[in-house]
Protein backbone atom coordinates (compact mmCIF):
# COMPACT_ATOMS: atom_id res chain seq x y z
CA UNK A 1 0.00 0.00 0.00
CA UNK A 2 1.18 3.52 -0.72
CA UNK A 3 -1.07 5.31 1.80
CA UNK A 4 0.51 7.12 4.72
CA UNK A 5 -1.39 4.90 7.11
CA UNK A 6 -2.76 1.40 6.82
CA UNK A 7 -6.44 0.85 6.24
CA UNK A 8 -8.48 -0.81 8.95
CA UNK A 9 -11.13 -3.51 8.53
CA UNK A 10 -13.16 -3.85 11.72
CA UNK A 11 -15.38 -6.86 12.41
CA UNK A 12 -18.01 -6.02 15.00
CA UNK A 13 -18.44 -8.51 17.85
CA UNK A 14 -21.42 -8.62 20.21
CA UNK A 15 -22.97 -11.33 22.40
CA UNK A 16 -24.73 -14.23 20.68
CA UNK A 17 -23.65 -13.62 17.09
CA UNK A 18 -23.55 -16.43 14.54
CA UNK A 19 -19.98 -17.68 14.41
CA UNK A 20 -19.82 -18.42 10.68
CA UNK A 21 -21.14 -14.92 9.90
CA UNK A 22 -17.96 -13.65 11.53
CA UNK A 23 -15.44 -16.39 10.81
CA UNK A 24 -16.15 -16.85 7.10
CA UNK A 25 -15.55 -13.25 6.00
CA UNK A 26 -12.78 -12.85 8.60
CA UNK A 27 -10.89 -15.78 7.06
CA UNK A 28 -11.28 -14.29 3.59
CA UNK A 29 -10.27 -10.74 4.52
CA UNK A 30 -7.42 -11.49 6.94
CA UNK A 31 -4.91 -12.15 4.11
CA UNK A 32 -5.26 -8.48 3.13
CA UNK A 33 -2.81 -7.81 5.96
CA UNK A 34 -0.04 -8.45 3.43
CA UNK A 35 -1.44 -5.55 1.40
CA UNK A 36 -1.21 -3.21 4.38
CA UNK A 37 -4.64 -3.62 5.94
CA UNK A 38 -5.20 -3.97 9.67
CA UNK A 39 -7.87 -6.63 10.16
CA UNK A 40 -9.37 -6.39 13.65
CA UNK A 41 -12.31 -7.51 15.73
CA UNK A 42 -13.98 -4.83 17.84
CA UNK A 43 -16.49 -4.95 20.67
CA UNK A 44 -17.71 -2.79 23.49
CA UNK A 45 -15.28 -4.63 25.76
CA UNK A 46 -12.26 -6.81 24.99
CA UNK A 47 -13.73 -9.70 26.97
CA UNK A 48 -15.18 -13.05 25.84
CA UNK A 49 -18.49 -12.83 23.97
CA UNK A 50 -20.71 -15.85 23.56
CA UNK A 51 -21.65 -16.99 20.04
CA UNK A 52 -24.35 -19.36 18.82
CA UNK A 53 -21.83 -22.20 19.16
CA UNK A 54 -19.84 -23.46 22.18
CA UNK A 55 -16.98 -21.17 21.08
CA UNK A 56 -16.70 -17.69 22.60
CA UNK A 57 -14.96 -14.78 20.85
CA UNK A 58 -12.77 -12.14 22.49
CA UNK A 59 -12.44 -8.97 20.38
CA UNK A 60 -8.90 -7.78 19.75
CA UNK A 61 -9.95 -4.16 20.32
CA UNK A 62 -12.73 -2.09 21.85
CA UNK A 63 -14.98 0.35 20.02
CA UNK A 64 -13.04 3.19 21.61
CA UNK A 65 -9.76 1.78 20.26
CA UNK A 66 -10.97 1.84 16.63
CA UNK A 67 -13.30 4.83 16.16
CA UNK A 68 -12.68 5.37 12.43
CA UNK A 69 -12.28 2.08 10.56
CA UNK A 70 -12.19 2.15 6.77
CA UNK A 71 -14.33 -0.98 6.44
CA UNK A 72 -16.91 -2.24 8.94
CA UNK A 73 -18.30 -5.79 8.82
CA UNK A 74 -21.30 -6.65 11.00
CA UNK A 75 -22.23 -10.33 11.50
CA UNK A 76 -25.75 -11.45 12.29
CA UNK A 77 -27.51 -14.04 14.37
CA UNK A 78 -30.91 -14.97 15.78
CA UNK A 79 -32.60 -13.50 18.87
CA UNK A 80 -29.36 -12.01 20.27
CA UNK A 81 -28.93 -9.93 17.11
CA UNK A 82 -32.48 -8.64 17.43
CA UNK A 83 -31.68 -7.77 21.04
CA UNK A 84 -28.61 -5.89 19.84
CA UNK A 85 -30.85 -3.66 17.71
CA UNK A 86 -31.62 -1.80 20.94
CA UNK A 87 -27.98 -1.60 22.08
CA UNK A 88 -27.31 2.11 21.68
CA UNK A 89 -23.58 1.74 22.34
CA UNK A 90 -23.26 -0.64 19.42
CA UNK A 91 -25.54 1.47 17.20
CA UNK A 92 -23.66 4.65 18.10
CA UNK A 93 -20.43 2.93 17.09
CA UNK A 94 -21.88 2.01 13.71
CA UNK A 95 -23.14 5.56 13.16
CA UNK A 96 -19.81 7.10 14.15
CA UNK A 97 -17.81 4.64 12.07
CA UNK A 98 -20.04 5.21 9.05
CA UNK A 99 -18.94 8.83 8.86
CA UNK A 100 -15.45 7.68 7.91
CA UNK A 101 -15.81 4.18 6.50
CA UNK A 102 -15.82 3.63 2.75
CA UNK A 103 -17.60 0.28 3.13
CA UNK A 104 -20.31 -0.76 5.59
CA UNK A 105 -20.82 -4.51 5.20
CA UNK A 106 -23.10 -6.97 6.92
CA UNK A 107 -23.74 -10.69 6.92
CA UNK A 108 -27.17 -12.21 7.46
CA UNK A 109 -29.19 -10.29 10.07
CA UNK A 110 -26.28 -7.96 10.67
CA UNK A 111 -28.18 -5.88 8.10
CA UNK A 112 -30.86 -5.32 10.75
CA UNK A 113 -28.23 -3.68 12.94
CA UNK A 114 -27.24 -1.36 10.11
CA UNK A 115 -30.91 -0.60 9.61
CA UNK A 116 -31.50 0.03 13.32
CA UNK A 117 -28.62 2.52 13.20
CA UNK A 118 -30.37 4.35 10.35
CA UNK A 119 -27.75 3.38 7.77
CA UNK A 120 -29.98 1.61 5.26
CA UNK A 121 -32.47 4.40 4.53
CA UNK A 122 -33.36 4.37 0.85
CA UNK A 123 -30.87 1.61 0.03
CA UNK A 124 -31.29 -1.84 -1.48
CA UNK A 125 -30.24 -4.53 0.97
CA UNK A 126 -30.52 -8.22 1.75
CA UNK A 127 -30.29 -10.49 4.77
CA UNK A 128 -31.24 -14.06 5.71
CA UNK A 129 -34.37 -14.99 3.77
CA UNK A 130 -36.34 -15.54 6.98
CA UNK A 131 -35.90 -11.90 8.04
CA UNK A 132 -35.62 -10.22 4.64
CA UNK A 133 -39.04 -8.56 4.68
CA UNK A 134 -38.25 -6.87 7.99
CA UNK A 135 -35.70 -4.68 6.20
CA UNK A 136 -38.53 -2.56 4.80
CA UNK A 137 -39.47 -1.48 8.33
CA UNK A 138 -35.91 -0.18 8.70
CA UNK A 139 -35.99 2.02 5.61
CA UNK A 140 -34.39 -0.38 3.13
CA UNK A 141 -35.65 -2.00 -0.06
CA UNK A 142 -35.38 -5.78 0.48
CA UNK A 143 -33.69 -7.65 -2.36
CA UNK A 144 -33.50 -11.45 -2.78
CA UNK A 145 -29.89 -11.70 -3.89
CA UNK A 146 -26.75 -13.42 -2.57
CA UNK A 147 -25.22 -10.04 -1.82
CA UNK A 148 -26.28 -6.49 -2.60
CA UNK A 149 -24.08 -3.45 -3.14
CA UNK A 150 -25.64 0.00 -2.85
CA UNK A 151 -23.07 2.78 -2.60
CA UNK A 152 -20.89 2.19 0.46
CA UNK A 153 -23.27 -0.44 1.85
CA UNK A 154 -22.66 -4.12 1.08
CA UNK A 155 -25.08 -6.64 2.57
CA UNK A 156 -24.98 -10.43 2.32
CA UNK A 157 -27.77 -12.97 2.66
CA UNK A 158 -27.64 -15.71 5.27
CA UNK A 159 -24.52 -17.07 6.96
CA UNK A 160 -22.45 -18.78 4.21
CA UNK A 161 -23.30 -15.93 1.83
CA UNK A 162 -20.85 -13.86 3.86
CA UNK A 163 -17.99 -15.72 2.21
CA UNK A 164 -19.25 -14.72 -1.24
CA UNK A 165 -19.69 -11.14 -0.08
CA UNK A 166 -16.18 -11.08 1.39
CA UNK A 167 -14.62 -12.29 -1.86
CA UNK A 168 -16.53 -9.57 -3.70
CA UNK A 169 -15.25 -7.06 -1.14
CA UNK A 170 -11.67 -8.19 -1.71
CA UNK A 171 -12.23 -7.63 -5.43
CA UNK A 172 -13.54 -4.15 -4.70
CA UNK A 173 -10.61 -3.29 -2.44
CA UNK A 174 -7.66 -4.97 -4.16
CA UNK A 175 -8.84 -6.48 -7.44
CA UNK A 176 -10.00 -9.79 -8.86
CA UNK A 177 -6.54 -11.40 -8.95
CA UNK A 178 -6.12 -11.07 -5.19
CA UNK A 179 -9.66 -12.28 -4.58
CA UNK A 180 -9.08 -15.31 -6.79
CA UNK A 181 -5.84 -16.12 -4.96
CA UNK A 182 -7.67 -16.01 -1.63
CA UNK A 183 -10.43 -18.19 -3.02
CA UNK A 184 -7.81 -20.79 -3.94
CA UNK A 185 -6.16 -20.40 -0.52
CA UNK A 186 -9.38 -21.22 1.34
CA UNK A 187 -10.36 -23.73 -1.39
CA UNK A 188 -13.80 -22.20 -1.67
CA UNK A 189 -15.52 -24.26 -4.34
CA UNK A 190 -18.85 -25.35 -2.86
CA UNK A 191 -20.30 -28.72 -3.80
CA UNK A 192 -22.93 -29.30 -1.11
CA UNK A 193 -23.89 -32.96 -0.71
CA UNK A 194 -27.59 -32.19 -1.20
CA UNK A 195 -26.98 -29.93 -4.17
CA UNK A 196 -27.97 -26.27 -4.49
CA UNK A 197 -30.93 -24.93 -2.55
CA UNK A 198 -34.31 -25.44 -4.19
CA UNK A 199 -36.14 -22.34 -2.99
CA UNK A 200 -39.51 -23.79 -3.96
CA UNK A 201 -38.97 -26.26 -1.10
CA UNK A 202 -37.91 -23.70 1.51
CA UNK A 203 -39.43 -24.56 4.93
CA UNK A 204 -41.36 -21.32 5.28
CA UNK A 205 -43.74 -22.55 7.98
CA UNK A 206 -41.01 -23.89 10.26
CA UNK A 207 -38.79 -20.86 9.88
CA UNK A 208 -41.74 -18.49 10.15
CA UNK A 209 -42.39 -19.88 13.62
CA UNK A 210 -38.71 -19.47 14.46
CA UNK A 211 -38.77 -15.87 13.23
CA UNK A 212 -41.67 -15.03 15.53
CA UNK A 213 -39.85 -16.70 18.42
CA UNK A 214 -36.65 -14.76 17.69
CA UNK A 215 -38.57 -11.49 17.54
CA UNK A 216 -40.40 -12.15 20.80
CA UNK A 217 -37.26 -13.31 22.62
CA UNK A 218 -34.90 -10.69 21.26
CA UNK A 219 -37.23 -7.72 21.60
CA UNK A 220 -39.29 -8.66 24.66
CA UNK A 221 -38.03 -5.56 26.47
CA UNK A 222 -38.53 -3.29 23.46
CA UNK A 223 -42.21 -3.45 22.44
CA UNK A 224 -41.99 -0.46 20.10
CA UNK A 225 -39.23 -2.09 18.08
CA UNK A 226 -41.05 -5.43 18.20
CA UNK A 227 -44.16 -3.80 16.75
CA UNK A 228 -42.11 -2.01 14.12
CA UNK A 229 -40.73 -5.32 12.87
CA UNK A 230 -44.08 -7.05 12.82
CA UNK A 231 -43.95 -8.88 16.12
CA UNK A 232 -46.32 -11.82 16.38
CA UNK A 233 -48.09 -10.77 13.20
CA UNK A 234 -45.16 -12.28 11.26
CA UNK A 235 -46.20 -15.78 10.22
N, C-alpha and C positions, 0 to 999 in steps of 0.2 A: 504494500500500500504506500502511496505517496503522501497521504494526508499527514498533517502535523500531529494528530493524535489518532489512536486506534478507534475504530467504531465498536460500539457495544450492542450486543444482542442480549436482551434480558428476558428470561423465562419466568413468568409469575407463578409463585407457589402459594397455595392456601390450603387449609385443612380439607381433606376428603376428595381431592381431585382424582381424576382417572389417570392412572400411572402411564398408560400407553399414549395418552394425549400429550403428556410431557416428554416421555422418554423417546418416542419415535422421532419427532422433529428435533429434539436435542441431539440425538445421535447423528442426524443428517447435517445439522448446522455446526456442530462442534469442530469438524475439520477446517472450518473457515478461520480458525485460529492461525493457521499457517499463512493466511492472506492478511493478517493483521487485526482480525476481529477479536474482541473480548467476548466470550460466550459465558454468561453468568446465569445463575438462578437467584431470584430475589423474592423475599417475603417480608411481612411486617416484622418478624423476628427471625434471627438465624438460629432457630431451634427446630427439633424434629416436627414435621407435619405429617399426620396420617394421610394415606391415600386409600383408594378403594381396593387395595390389595394388602397383604400382610407386611409390605415394605413401606417404611416411613421415609420421608425426604427431608433433608436439612438444607435450606437455601445457603448458597455461598455468601450472599450479601443481603442486607436489609434494604427496604425501600429508600431509606434515608441515604444509604451508601451510593445508590445509583439513581439519582433524580432525573437524569436526562439521557436515557438510552436512545440509540439510533433506531433500534428495532425492538418491538415488544411482542412477545408471544404468550397468549393466555390459554392454558388448557381448560378443558371442561370437566364435567362429571354429572352426577345425578343430584339427589336432594342437597348435598353439601354445596354444590355450585349455585343452586337456587338460593340457598341461605346466604351465600356470599354476595348475592345481588343487593343485599341490604348492608353490606360492610362498607361503610363510608370511608374508612382508611384505605381499603383496597381501591375503591372507586376513585377516590381523590388522587391516588397514585397514577391510575390510568389516565385521568384527565390531565394531570400535570405532565406526565410523560408524553402525552399526545401532542403537546405544544412544540416538542422538539423532534420527536420520532418521525422518520420518513416512512416507516412501515408499522402498522398496527395489525398484528395477526392473531387469529384465534383458531382453536381446534374444538370441534364438537360444540358443546354448550358454553364454551368460553365466549362465544359470540353474544350470549345473553349478558355476560358481564360487560362487554363493550357497549351493548345496548343500554344497560342500566346506568352506565356512566355518560350516556348521551352522545356516544361516538358513532352511532350508526344512522343518525337522522338523515333520511333521504337517500340512503345508500342501499345497493343490492347486497344481500348477504345470505349465507347458508349456515346450517348447523346440523346436528343429528336429526334425521328425518322425523323422529318422534316429537321433537320440540320445534320443528321448523316454523310452523304457523305462528308460534308465539313471538317470532321476530317482528311481526307487524305491529304488535302492541308496544314495541320499543322503538318505533320510528323507521324500521328498515323495510325493504321489499324482499320477502323471502324468495329464494331461488333454489330449485332442486338440481344442484350441480355439485360435482366432487369438490371443487373449490371455486371461490368467487373473488375476483379482484375488482375493487371499485376505488380508484384513486389510491390513497395510502393504506386503505383497509383491505386486508386479505383474510378471508374466512374459509375454513375447511369444514366439510361435513363430519360425520361421526368417526371418532377414534382413529382407525387406521388411515383415514383420509388425510390425517395430519402429516403423514410421511410424503404423500403426493404433494401437498401444499408446500412442505419444506423444500422439496426438490425444485419446485417452481420458484420458491423464494431464492434459493441459491442461484438459479438461472438469472433472476432479476438482479441480484446483487453482484454476481461475479461471472455470469455467462454460462452457456450451455455445456461447454467443455468441462468446466469444474463440476457442474451438477452431474454430468454423466459419469465422471470419475468417482464421485461419491456414491452414485447409484451402484457402480460396480463394487466399490469397497464394502458396502453393506449388503451386496448381493440381493438387491430388491428387484425381484422378478416374480411377482405373485402367481402361484398356481394353486389356488385353494382346492382342497380335496373334494369339496362339493360343487365346484365350479363357481362361476360368477353368480351374483345375487339375482334372483328372479323377482323383481319388485311386485309382480302381480300376485306373488305368494307371501308378501310381507305380513307378519302377524300383527295386524293393526289392533285387533281387539285386546290381545294380551299386553301389547306395549301401551295402548291407550289407558289401560288400568294402571300400569306402572307410572305413566306420566302424571295421572291424577294423584297417585300416592306420593310421587316426588314433590309435586307442587304443594300438597297439604303438609308434608313433613318439612320441606325446606322453608316454607313461608308461613308456617303456623303463627309466628309472632309478628307477621307483617301482612295483615288482612288487606290493606290497600293494594299492595303489590300482588298479592294472590288474586284479588279480583281483576286487576289489570291484565294478568296473564290468563285469565279464564277460569282459574280455580276448579271447582268440581264440575263446572259446566263442560270441561274438556273431556270428551269421551275417549 
